[in-house]
Amino acid sequence: MTENKNKKKNVQKNKKKLYCEVCGLVVTVDEECGCVDTCDLICCGKQLKEKK
């Protein structure tokens, strides 16, 4: 059971997280589609920033 928890944490670390500077909404990108080079996600009228 411990292996499953560690594996799940590693998968979550590799996911891209974006956040809204206005309201604090956080979006996790599970899988990038690859159909375009960049994709702008907008919240509260502003583009989401990458959380580091």
Sine and cosine of phi, psi and omega as CSV:
sin_phi,cos_phi,sin_psi,cos_psi,sin_omega,cos_omega
0.00,0.00,-0.58,0.81,0.02,-1.00
-0.90,0.44,-0.60,0.80,0.02,-1.00
-0.88,0.48,-0.66,0.75,0.01,-1.00
-0.89,0.45,-0.65,0.76,0.01,-1.00
-0.91,0.42,-0.69,0.72,0.01,-1.00
-0.90,0.43,-0.65,0.76,0.01,-1.00
-0.90,0.44,-0.67,0.74,0.00,-1.00
-0.90,0.43,-0.65,0.76,0.02,-1.00
-0.90,0.43,-0.65,0.76,0.02,-1.00
-0.90,0.44,-0.64,0.77,0.02,-1.00
-0.91,0.41,-0.67,0.75,-0.01,-1.00
-0.92,0.40,-0.56,0.83,0.00,-1.00
-0.91,0.41,-0.52,0.85,-0.04,-1.00
-0.99,0.16,-0.17,0.98,-0.04,-1.00
-0.99,0.15,0.60,-0.80,0.01,-1.00
-0.98,0.20,0.73,-0.68,0.02,-1.00
-0.89,-0.46,0.71,-0.70,0.03,-1.00
-0.85,-0.53,0.52,-0.85,0.00,-1.00
-0.66,-0.75,0.39,-0.92,0.03,-1.00
-1.00,-0.09,0.80,-0.60,0.00,-1.00
-0.95,0.30,-0.30,0.95,-0.05,-1.00
-1.00,0.05,-0.84,0.55,-0.10,-0.99
-0.97,-0.25,-0.23,0.97,0.04,-1.00
1.00,0.02,0.09,1.00,0.04,-1.00
-0.84,0.54,0.71,-0.71,0.04,-1.00
-0.90,-0.44,0.75,-0.66,0.01,-1.00
-0.88,-0.47,0.76,-0.65,0.06,-1.00
-0.96,-0.26,0.80,-0.60,0.02,-1.00
-1.00,0.01,0.94,-0.34,-0.01,-1.00
-0.95,0.32,-0.69,0.73,-0.07,-1.00
-0.45,-0.89,0.77,-0.63,0.05,-1.00
-0.99,0.13,0.69,-0.72,-0.07,-1.00
-0.98,0.21,-0.54,0.84,0.03,-1.00
0.99,0.16,0.15,0.99,-0.05,-1.00
-0.97,0.24,-0.37,0.93,0.05,-1.00
-0.64,-0.76,0.30,-0.95,0.01,-1.00
-0.93,0.38,-0.70,0.72,0.02,-1.00
-0.74,-0.68,0.49,-0.87,0.02,-1.00
-0.73,-0.69,0.85,-0.52,-0.02,-1.00
-1.00,-0.04,0.84,-0.54,0.10,-0.99
-0.98,-0.20,0.79,-0.61,-0.10,-1.00
-0.92,-0.38,0.69,-0.72,0.09,-1.00
-0.59,-0.81,0.68,-0.73,-0.01,-1.00
0.81,0.58,0.51,0.86,0.06,-1.00
0.98,0.18,0.10,1.00,0.00,-1.00
-0.77,-0.64,0.45,-0.89,0.02,-1.00
-0.95,0.32,0.66,-0.75,0.04,-1.00
-0.92,0.38,0.59,-0.80,0.01,-1.00
-0.98,-0.18,0.47,-0.88,0.03,-1.00
-0.97,0.23,0.76,-0.65,0.01,-1.00
-1.00,0.06,0.75,-0.66,-0.03,-1.00
-0.95,-0.32,0.00,0.00,0.00,0.00
